[in-house]
């Protein structure tokens, strides 16, 4: 693992940073190979044997993200329903 990069998440603030760093590294370093620095970090994770943990965190984040999108879809449908109600039956 590159020097100065710690997988430490002891505080709630650091936990959010950790999740963001992990997602960026998996997406841009492991899946897209768009960022050489992140690709090196991802490769070091693969070699260290912690990929089970990495993928578990990644998919947990994605599940939470999908739940958020579903919630926004529900809110959007309610707003549209209130802004443009169906015509009253006569």
C-alpha positions in Angstrom: 0.0 0.0 0.0 1.4 3.5 -0.8 3.0 5.2 2.1 0.7 7.7 4.0 -2.5 5.9 3.0 -4.3 4.4 6.0 -7.4 2.3 6.1 -8.4 3.9 9.4 -11.9 5.1 10.1 -12.1 5.7 13.9 -14.3 8.8 13.8 -17.6 9.3 12.0 -16.0 12.1 9.9 -13.1 9.8 8.9 -15.6 7.0 8.2 -17.3 9.2 5.5 -13.9 10.1 4.1 -12.9 6.4 4.1 -16.1 5.5 2.2 -15.5 8.3 -0.4 -11.8 7.3 -0.8 -12.8 3.6 -1.2 -15.4 4.3 -3.8 -13.1 6.6 -5.8 -10.3 4.0 -5.7 -12.5 1.1 -6.7 -14.3 3.0 -9.5 -11.4 5.1 -10.9 -8.5 2.8 -10.0 -9.9 -0.7 -10.2 -12.8 -0.6 -12.6 -12.1 2.2 -15.0 -8.2 2.3 -14.6 -8.6 6.1 -15.2 -6.3 7.2 -12.4 -2.8 5.6 -12.2 -2.4 6.6 -8.5 -5.7 5.0 -7.5 -4.9 2.0 -9.8 -1.7 1.4 -7.8 -3.7 1.6 -4.5 -6.3 -0.8 -5.8 -3.6 -3.2 -7.0 -1.9 -3.1 -3.6 -5.3 -4.0 -2.0 -5.6 -7.0 -4.4 -2.2 -8.2 -3.4 -2.8 -7.7 0.3 -5.7 -10.1 0.5 -8.3 -7.6 1.8 -10.5 -7.5 -1.3 -13.4 -9.3 0.4 -13.6 -6.4 2.8 -13.2 -3.8 0.0 -16.0 -5.4 -2.1 -18.3 -5.7 0.9 -17.9 -2.0 1.7 -18.3 -1.1 -2.0 -21.5 -3.0 -2.4 -22.9 -1.8 0.9 -22.3 1.8 -0.3 -24.0 1.0 -3.6 -27.0 -0.5 -1.8 -27.3 2.7 0.3 -27.0 4.8 -2.8 -29.8 2.8 -4.5 -32.0 3.2 -1.5 -31.4 7.0 -1.7 -32.3 7.0 -5.3 -35.5 5.1 -4.6 -36.4 7.6 -1.9 -35.8 10.5 -4.3 -38.0 8.8 -6.9 -40.8 8.5 -4.3 -40.4 12.2 -3.3 -40.4 13.2 -6.9 -43.7 11.3 -7.6 -45.3 13.0 -4.6 -44.2 16.4 -5.7 -45.5 15.8 -9.2 -48.8 14.5 -7.8 -49.2 17.6 -5.7 -48.1 20.0 -8.4 -50.2 18.4 -11.2 -53.1 16.6 -9.6 -55.4 14.5 -11.7 -58.6 16.2 -12.8 -61.6 15.8 -10.5 -64.3 13.4 -11.6 -67.6 14.9 -12.4 
